[in-house]
Amino acid sequence: MSETATDGSGVMSASEEEQRGRKHVFAVNGSSEFLGAIRVLFESESYNVTTTNFVGETFAQIAAAKPDVIVIDLAYRVQSGWDLMERLQGDAQTSGIPVVVVSTTKEYLEQAQARPSQYGGERFLPKPFDIDDMLNAIQELVGTA
């Protein structure tokens, strides 16, 4: 992997090096408001954050970014969260990435938790969740930023 710098020297600045060493949270959700809140929460804790809605390229984005942890929302009448979890779990490149599953539907969390070999998922949080519960889940899975 080549290193790049804004000064063109090929040497990373101290702040770039620090940012590169931070843990990376990747959040997938259909709500831009939720994604904005997740971004603010984790950036305030010094994590690197990528957010996206459910799009056809989401799996490729995750595989390329190689985040430390993924937050996925399972939404009512939306299949894309289930499909993404199944694909992440079934692919050798991504199956080892911890997943925090969130949903407003308790039954979805129970269903995902009941089939870990199909869907993965290491933590399951009902929405709305307590901010500290989300931070604790991420820190337990990947440590602090």
Secondary structure as UniProt FT lines:
FT   TURN            6..7
FT   HELIX           14..20
FT   STRAND          24..28
FT   HELIX           32..44
FT   TURN            45..46
FT   STRAND          48..52
FT   TURN            56..57
FT   HELIX           58..65
FT   STRAND          69..73
FT   TURN            76..77
FT   HELIX           80..90
FT   TURN            92..96
FT   STRAND          99..103
FT   HELIX           106..114
FT   HELIX           116..119
FT   STRAND          123..126
FT   HELIX           131..142
//
